[in-house]
Amino acid sequence: MTEGMTTRLAGAWVALLLVLTALFAAGPALAATAATPPAGSTVPVGTTAPTGPDIAVSQAGNYPTTPNSYGNFSVSWASVGTADVTGITRLTVDLPPGLRTGGALMYSTPYDYTFEQTVSPDGRRLEATFRGTRVPGRGDFMKVQVSAGAERPSGVIRATVANRGDVDPADNVSTYTVNGPQQPAEVPYPPVVTGIGTATGPGAGGTAVTLTGTGLDTGFVLFGTAGATASHCTATQCTAITPGGSGSVPVTVVTPGGAADAPGGFAYTGPPPAPPAAPVVTGLNARGGPAQGGSSVYVLGRNLAGGTIAFGDAPAAHVSCGDSFCSSTSPAGSGTVHVTVTTAGGTSATVDADRFTYTDATAPAARRR
């Protein structure tokens, strides 16, 4: 796999996972070390559960421990705070010398999210981008396929998670030591951005931007809420390619240790890129619900990724959209309304298939009187 190549879940991968699982089920099924504050850490860590969105990462599975062996392990991430986790969540997996991967399989359903991944040419680093909304208590996981070389593998497998809204970095790193004693995962330090090399570029995107600072490693770059089309971060520098956009937007580096804005944003010049195709709604899993709202409603269609949902004029809650599937919670309402999805490509046209009817639970009793 070449660097920067985007891969998605495919049936062949699923078949491969089933074969590997059967072959290596006898391997060491071991849990990884979750992130805890290291001894002597100077990073302040709260003693109570954080208020706000918080996402945690963990790993466990069958790790290859002998020469020329194979295995697979899961990397899981879950919303553990008190508010929804939204937007882009980035995951990384770094393997020690002697181990390599060809990629991961994404299993979480329903498919109300988008998921993309890249693997480095040497097979030792996987970077994945997950975009969706997760309510507290909901999580996802991917299976990472791993093989060992001719030597006995040893070293640390490190998995990280990062999200712009995450309020607690203490659970954003998970480690597992292959053929060695387990150690607490470090609490990452917060990033600091001290400079931005290029501050303007065309609305079509494609401008190379260099950011400098400290604590930037394992980070990714946002221009407004849109991720850079490509980014690479070391401890002191990030290079990124702008996505398309318009107007002035903040530039943010997001790492497992937190998020930091550049001093001054990025100004798009000239016309923005052509909008994507408009969303289309083809059906709902539920055609009605109580007037007080709170119904779980799935929306089917196409071109839905990253969308918001409205029931009539009222916005839905807990909205998460993949390319052809959205999950949502209905707001309070009355009568029959159209359920629409809005993205950068516009708002879906109203059709009979998107009608949702609110019911009044007190109406039958009133008629009896």
C-alpha positions as CSV (number, residue, x, y, z in Angstrom):
1,M,0.0,0.0,0.0
2,T,1.4,3.4,-0.9
3,E,1.5,6.3,1.5
4,G,-1.6,8.4,1.4
5,M,-3.7,5.7,-0.3
6,T,-7.2,5.7,1.1
7,T,-8.7,2.3,1.9
8,R,-12.2,1.3,2.9
9,L,-13.8,-1.8,4.3
10,A,-14.2,-4.5,1.6
11,G,-15.6,-8.0,1.5
12,A,-12.2,-9.5,0.9
13,W,-10.8,-8.0,4.1
14,V,-13.7,-9.5,6.0
15,A,-12.9,-13.0,4.6
16,L,-9.3,-12.5,5.5
17,L,-10.2,-11.5,9.1
18,L,-12.3,-14.7,9.5
19,V,-9.4,-16.8,8.3
20,L,-6.9,-15.1,10.6
21,T,-9.2,-15.3,13.6
22,A,-9.6,-19.0,13.1
23,L,-5.8,-19.6,12.6
24,F,-4.6,-17.5,15.5
25,A,-7.3,-17.8,18.1
26,A,-4.8,-19.8,20.2
27,G,-2.4,-16.8,20.2
28,P,-1.9,-14.6,23.3
29,A,-5.2,-12.7,23.8
30,L,-3.9,-9.9,26.0
31,A,-5.3,-6.5,27.0
32,A,-3.3,-3.4,26.5
33,T,-2.4,-0.8,29.1
34,A,-4.8,2.1,29.1
35,A,-3.5,5.6,29.5
36,T,-2.9,6.6,33.1
37,P,-0.8,9.5,34.5
38,P,2.9,8.4,34.6
39,A,4.8,8.7,37.9
40,G,6.1,12.2,38.2
41,S,3.9,13.6,35.4
42,T,3.6,17.3,35.4
43,V,0.5,17.3,33.2
44,P,-2.5,18.3,35.4
45,V,-5.0,15.5,35.5
46,G,-8.4,16.0,37.1
47,T,-9.6,13.8,39.9
48,T,-13.2,13.8,38.8
49,A,-14.9,12.9,35.6
50,P,-14.7,15.7,33.1
51,T,-17.7,17.7,32.1
52,G,-18.0,17.7,28.3
53,P,-17.1,15.5,25.4
54,D,-14.4,12.9,26.3
55,I,-13.2,10.1,24.1
56,A,-11.0,7.2,25.3
57,V,-8.9,4.6,23.4
58,S,-8.0,1.0,24.3
59,Q,-6.6,-2.0,22.5
60,A,-6.6,-5.8,23.1
61,G,-6.3,-9.0,21.0
62,N,-4.0,-11.6,19.6
63,Y,-0.5,-10.1,19.3
64,P,2.2,-11.9,17.2
65,T,5.0,-12.9,19.6
66,T,7.1,-15.3,17.6
67,P,9.0,-14.9,14.3
68,N,6.9,-15.2,11.2
69,S,3.6,-15.2,13.2
70,Y,0.4,-13.4,12.5
71,G,-2.3,-11.8,14.7
72,N,-5.0,-9.2,14.9
73,F,-6.0,-6.9,17.7
74,S,-8.8,-4.4,18.2
75,V,-8.4,-0.7,18.7
76,S,-11.5,0.7,20.4
77,W,-12.6,4.3,21.0
78,A,-15.6,5.3,23.0
79,S,-17.4,8.5,24.2
80,V,-17.0,8.4,28.0
81,G,-17.7,12.0,28.9
82,T,-21.0,13.8,29.5
83,A,-21.6,15.3,26.0
84,D,-21.6,14.0,22.4
85,V,-18.3,13.6,20.6
86,T,-18.7,15.1,17.2
87,G,-16.7,15.9,14.0
88,I,-13.4,14.4,13.1
89,T,-11.8,11.8,15.3
90,R,-8.3,10.7,14.3
91,L,-6.7,7.4,15.3
92,T,-3.1,6.3,14.9
93,V,-1.4,3.0,15.5
94,D,2.4,2.8,15.7
95,L,4.1,-0.6,15.5
96,P,7.6,-1.5,16.8
97,P,10.4,-2.8,14.5
98,G,9.6,-6.3,13.4
99,L,5.9,-5.8,13.1
100,R,3.9,-4.5,10.2
101,T,0.2,-4.1,9.1
102,G,-1.6,-3.9,5.8
103,G,-4.5,-2.1,7.3
104,A,-7.5,-2.3,9.6
105,L,-11.1,-3.5,9.2
106,M,-13.9,-1.3,10.5
107,Y,-16.8,-3.3,12.0
108,S,-19.1,-0.9,13.9
109,T,-22.7,-0.7,12.7
110,P,-24.9,1.1,11.8
111,Y,-22.9,2.9,9.2
112,D,-23.7,6.4,10.3
113,Y,-20.1,7.6,9.9
114,T,-17.3,7.8,7.4
115,F,-14.0,6.0,7.9
116,E,-10.7,6.3,5.9
117,Q,-7.2,5.0,6.6
118,T,-3.7,5.2,5.3
119,V,-0.7,2.9,6.0
120,S,2.9,4.0,5.7
121,P,5.1,2.3,3.1
122,D,7.0,0.3,5.8
123,G,3.7,-0.9,7.3
124,R,4.5,0.3,10.8
125,R,2.1,3.3,11.0
126,L,-1.6,3.4,10.4
127,E,-3.6,6.6,10.4
128,A,-7.4,6.6,10.4
129,T,-10.0,9.3,10.2
130,F,-13.5,8.7,11.6
131,R,-16.2,11.3,11.2
132,G,-19.4,10.9,13.1
133,T,-21.3,11.8,16.3
134,R,-21.1,9.5,19.4
135,V,-23.3,9.9,22.4
136,P,-21.9,9.1,25.8
137,G,-21.6,5.3,26.2
138,R,-21.3,4.6,22.5
139,G,-18.1,3.3,20.9
140,D,-16.5,1.9,17.8
141,F,-13.6,-0.5,17.0
142,M,-11.3,-1.6,14.2
143,K,-9.4,-4.8,13.8
144,V,-5.7,-4.3,12.9
145,Q,-4.1,-7.2,11.0
146,V,-0.4,-7.6,12.1
147,S,2.4,-9.9,11.0
148,A,5.9,-10.5,12.4
149,G,9.2,-10.7,10.5
150,A,11.9,-13.3,10.8
151,E,13.1,-12.0,14.2
152,R,11.3,-12.3,17.5
153,P,9.2,-9.1,17.8
154,S,9.6,-6.8,20.7
155,G,8.7,-3.2,21.6
156,V,5.6,-1.0,22.2
157,I,2.4,-0.9,20.1
158,R,1.0,2.6,20.6
159,A,-2.6,3.6,19.8
160,T,-3.8,7.2,20.1
161,V,-7.1,9.1,19.6
162,A,-7.7,12.8,19.1
163,N,-10.7,15.0,18.7
164,R,-11.1,18.8,18.6
165,G,-13.7,18.8,21.4
166,D,-12.0,16.3,23.8
167,V,-11.7,17.8,27.2
168,D,-9.5,15.1,28.9
169,P,-6.3,13.8,27.4
170,A,-5.6,11.3,30.1
171,D,-7.3,8.4,28.2
172,N,-6.1,9.2,24.7
173,V,-3.1,6.9,24.5
174,S,-3.0,3.1,24.9
175,T,0.1,0.9,24.8
176,Y,1.0,-2.8,24.7
177,T,4.6,-4.1,25.0
178,V,5.2,-7.2,22.9
179,N,7.4,-9.7,24.7
180,G,8.1,-7.3,27.6
181,P,6.7,-5.9,30.8
182,Q,3.7,-3.6,30.5
183,Q,4.1,0.1,31.3
184,P,1.5,2.8,32.0
185,A,0.8,4.8,28.8
186,E,1.9,8.4,29.0
187,V,-0.4,11.3,29.4
188,P,0.3,13.5,26.3
189,Y,1.3,17.1,26.7
190,P,-0.9,19.8,25.1
191,P,0.2,21.2,21.8
192,V,1.3,24.8,21.3
193,V,1.3,26.5,17.9
194,T,3.6,29.5,17.6
195,G,3.6,30.3,13.9
196,I,1.9,29.7,10.5
197,G,4.0,30.1,7.4
198,T,1.2,30.8,4.8
199,A,-1.9,32.6,5.7
200,T,-3.7,33.0,2.3
201,G,-4.6,30.7,-0.6
202,P,-7.2,30.0,-3.3
203,G,-10.7,28.8,-2.4
204,A,-10.1,25.7,-4.4
205,G,-7.6,24.5,-1.8
206,G,-4.3,22.9,-2.4
207,T,-2.1,25.4,-0.6
208,A,0.8,24.0,1.4
209,V,0.9,25.4,4.9
210,T,3.6,24.9,7.5
211,L,2.8,25.3,11.2
212,T,5.5,25.5,14.0
213,G,5.2,24.9,17.7
214,T,5.8,22.3,20.3
215,G,4.0,19.0,21.2
216,L,2.6,18.7,17.7
217,D,3.5,15.0,17.1
218,T,0.7,12.6,16.2
219,G,-1.4,15.6,15.3
220,F,-3.7,16.6,12.4
221,V,-4.7,20.0,11.1
222,L,-8.1,21.6,10.7
223,F,-9.0,24.6,8.6
224,G,-12.2,25.6,10.3
225,T,-14.0,22.3,10.8
226,A,-12.6,20.7,7.6
227,G,-9.6,18.5,7.8
228,A,-6.5,19.2,5.7
229,T,-6.4,17.0,2.6
230,A,-3.0,15.9,3.8
231,S,-1.0,16.6,6.9
232,H,2.1,15.4,8.7
233,C,3.2,16.5,12.1
234,T,6.5,16.1,14.0
235,A,7.0,17.4,17.5
236,T,7.8,20.9,16.3
237,Q,6.2,21.2,12.9
238,C,3.1,20.3,10.9
239,T,2.8,20.5,7.1
240,A,-0.7,20.5,5.7
241,I,-2.5,21.0,2.4
242,T,-5.6,23.2,2.6
243,P,-9.0,21.8,1.7
244,G,-11.4,24.0,-0.3
245,G,-13.1,26.8,1.5
246,S,-14.1,30.4,1.6
247,G,-13.6,33.4,3.9
248,S,-11.3,33.4,6.9
249,V,-11.1,30.3,9.1
250,P,-9.1,29.3,12.2
251,V,-6.3,26.9,11.8
252,T,-6.0,24.3,14.5
253,V,-3.6,21.5,15.3
254,V,-5.3,18.6,17.2
255,T,-3.3,16.0,19.0
256,P,-4.0,13.4,21.7
257,G,-2.9,16.1,24.2
258,G,-5.5,18.6,23.1
259,A,-6.0,21.3,20.4
260,A,-4.2,24.6,19.7
261,D,-5.1,27.4,17.3
262,A,-2.4,29.1,15.1
263,P,-1.8,32.8,15.8
264,G,-3.9,34.1,13.0
265,G,-6.1,32.1,10.7
266,F,-6.1,31.3,7.0
267,A,-7.9,33.5,4.5
268,Y,-9.3,31.9,1.3
269,T,-9.2,34.1,-1.8
270,G,-11.2,33.8,-5.0
271,P,-14.2,31.5,-5.6
272,P,-14.7,28.4,-3.4
273,P,-14.7,24.9,-5.0
274,A,-17.9,23.6,-6.6
275,P,-20.3,22.3,-4.0
276,P,-20.7,18.5,-3.7
277,A,-23.8,16.7,-4.9
278,A,-27.0,17.6,-3.0
279,P,-28.2,15.1,-0.4
280,V,-31.1,12.8,-1.3
281,V,-33.4,11.2,1.3
282,T,-35.0,7.9,0.2
283,G,-36.6,6.7,3.4
284,L,-37.0,6.6,7.2
285,N,-37.0,3.6,9.5
286,A,-39.8,5.2,11.5
287,R,-42.6,7.2,10.0
288,G,-43.9,8.6,13.3
289,G,-43.3,9.2,16.9
290,P,-44.5,10.9,20.1
291,A,-45.1,14.7,20.1
292,Q,-42.5,15.1,22.9
293,G,-39.7,13.8,20.6
294,G,-37.0,11.4,21.6
295,S,-37.6,8.8,18.9
296,S,-34.6,7.1,17.3
297,V,-34.9,7.8,13.6
298,Y,-32.6,6.4,10.9
299,V,-32.5,8.3,7.6
300,L,-31.5,6.5,4.4
301,G,-30.4,8.1,1.2
302,R,-27.2,9.2,-0.6
303,N,-24.7,12.1,-0.4
304,L,-25.5,12.4,3.3
305,A,-22.0,12.4,4.9
306,G,-21.5,15.1,7.5
307,G,-25.0,16.3,7.3
308,T,-27.4,17.8,9.8
309,I,-31.1,16.8,10.1
310,A,-34.3,18.8,10.6
311,F,-37.8,17.6,11.3
312,G,-39.7,20.4,9.7
313,D,-37.9,23.5,11.0
314,A,-36.7,21.8,14.2
315,P,-33.1,20.4,14.3
316,A,-32.7,16.8,15.4
317,A,-30.4,15.8,18.2
318,H,-27.4,13.4,18.2
319,V,-27.1,13.4,14.4
320,S,-24.4,11.3,12.8
321,C,-24.3,10.8,9.0
322,G,-22.4,8.4,6.8
323,D,-22.6,8.5,3.0
324,S,-26.0,6.7,2.8
325,F,-27.2,6.4,6.4
326,C,-27.9,8.8,9.3
327,S,-28.9,8.2,12.9
328,S,-30.8,10.9,14.8
329,T,-33.2,11.6,17.7
330,S,-36.4,13.4,16.8
331,P,-37.2,16.8,18.4
332,A,-40.6,17.7,19.8
333,G,-43.2,18.5,17.2
334,S,-46.7,18.2,15.9
335,G,-48.5,17.1,12.8
336,T,-46.7,15.7,9.8
337,V,-43.3,17.1,8.8
338,H,-40.6,16.4,6.2
339,V,-37.3,15.1,7.5
340,T,-34.5,16.8,5.5
341,V,-30.7,16.5,5.5
342,T,-28.5,19.5,4.9
343,T,-24.8,19.3,3.8
344,A,-22.4,21.6,1.9
345,G,-24.2,20.4,-1.2
346,G,-27.6,21.9,0.0
347,T,-30.7,20.6,1.5
348,S,-32.5,17.4,0.4
349,A,-35.7,17.9,-1.6
350,T,-38.9,17.0,0.2
351,V,-40.5,13.7,-0.9
352,D,-43.3,11.4,0.4
353,A,-40.7,9.0,1.8
354,D,-39.3,11.6,4.2
355,R,-42.7,12.3,6.0
356,F,-42.8,11.9,9.8
357,T,-46.0,12.2,11.7
358,Y,-46.1,13.2,15.4
359,T,-48.7,11.5,17.6
360,D,-50.4,12.9,20.6
361,A,-50.6,10.2,23.3
362,T,-53.4,12.0,25.1
363,A,-55.7,12.2,22.1
364,P,-57.4,8.8,22.5
365,A,-58.3,9.6,26.1
366,A,-59.7,12.9,25.1
367,R,-62.0,11.3,22.5
368,R,-63.3,8.8,25.1
369,R,-64.4,11.7,27.3
